[in-house]
Amino acid sequence: MIQIDFKLRQYSAITLNEVDMWEPLSITCTVNGTRYGSSKDVSLLGSPGGDHKVEYHVFNQTSNTFTFVSCSHKYKQKQVEIILTDEFNVTQGSTRSISPKGSCWITVQLKPKSTCSMYLNLKMEFLPISRKKFFIVRHIECNYMSSEYFKMFERLAPQELDEVEEEDDEVFDNLHLIEYFPPMESLLENTLELKPYDIPVKIQKIKISEFEPKQMKELREKLNIQRLTYKNYNQYFQTLIYLEEVQMAKDIRQYTIKRTTMVKDRKDYKAGVPRYRLPVPGLAERKPSVLRGDKLHVAPLPPKRYKYAGLVYDTSQNDAYLVFNPTYGCINCLL
C-alpha cells in the first residue's frame, strides 16, 4: 500500500553540447480546441474512428530572432496515422525566422486505425543567431481502446473526487480502486477458475499481537479451535490460513510509503505502455519483496475518493516500475 504525491520530472528543453537547460521560447498546447499549459506531457484517451488534434503555439518572448529549422518525430507504426504540419511548412532547406514577439503554430493530427498505445516524441529544432542550435521536445501519450474497455472504465470511474484531509490506513482502504487491465491480446484464459473465499468476520476483527497464554486460550475458545484430529483437520488448517492472511495484511502495513515522488520512466516504452519509477527502500534486501506481476495501490496526496492499482512491470535494485490504467494522467475527454 503506497501513498504518493505525483510530481513528474519535466523535460522542457534539450540543448545540444551544453549543460544548461535553455528555453527562450514559450510553448502552449491546445487539444481539440481546449487550451492547456505545456509544462506536462499530453496524455490522450480515445477509440478507433475518432481523432485528436494537438496544437502547439510557439511564441518568441525574447528580443532576439530565432530560425525555425524543423519539426519531426520518429513514430513509424501503422496503427495510428500521424499528420504533422506547421504554419510555415518549414524544412531543412526552407527555414523560417521568428522575430521578437513573433510566433508560429505546429499541429499534430492523430487518427487511430485500431486499438493501440503509442508514445510520440515531438522534436522542434531552432537556431538562434549567437548560439548553437537547440531542440525543444514535447511528448504525446495516446491510448486507443475498444468500446468494451470504455464500458469497464465507466463502471470503475468515481463520480465525485472530493478531497479528504486524513491520511490514515482506514481512509486509504476505503478509497475507490481503479484497476489496471492489460491489453486484450495479453489476457490469459481461465481454464479452471478458483472460487473466491472470504475471511470470516470474527477472524478479521482479531488484532494479532503478543498474546499471553490466557489470551491464547480465549482466542482458541472464541474461534472454536481444538486439538488436531482427523475429524477437524479441514477446519483446523483453514483457520490457520485465515489467521496467516490477517497477519500478512498487518505486516504489509509496515511497508507503506507516504509522501514520496514517482517519476515517469523514459528509458523504456515497450508496447506503448508508459512506466513510472517508484523508489522502494529496502527492495534490494527483499524488505518488502516486490515481484513482477504484483500490484501496488497508489493514491495522490491529499487523498481523494480514488486510488490506482499499479502493476509491477519490472524491478531494479532500488526501484519498482509500474504501469497504470490508461485513464491515469489523461487530460482530454473520451472520444
LINPE-V956427 format. One record per run of one state. SS is the DSSP state (hx for helix, st for strand, lp for the rest). FROM is the first residue (numbers start at 1). TO is the last residue. If there is no record, write none. Layout:
ss from to
SS FROM TO
SS FROM TO
This chain:
ss from to
lp 1 1
st 2 4
lp 5 13
st 14 15
lp 16 24
st 25 31
lp 32 33
st 34 36
lp 37 41
st 42 46
lp 47 50
st 51 60
lp 61 65
st 66 72
lp 73 79
st 80 86
lp 87 95
st 96 98
lp 99 102
st 103 112
lp 113 115
st 116 128
lp 129 133
st 134 144
lp 145 146
hx 147 156
lp 157 168
hx 169 173
lp 174 175
st 176 178
lp 179 183
hx 184 186
lp 187 200
hx 201 204
lp 205 212
hx 213 223
lp 224 232
hx 233 253
lp 254 256
st 257 260
lp 261 261
st 262 265
lp 266 269
hx 270 272
lp 273 274
st 275 279
lp 280 294
st 295 299
lp 300 305
st 306 315
lp 316 318
st 319 323
lp 324 335
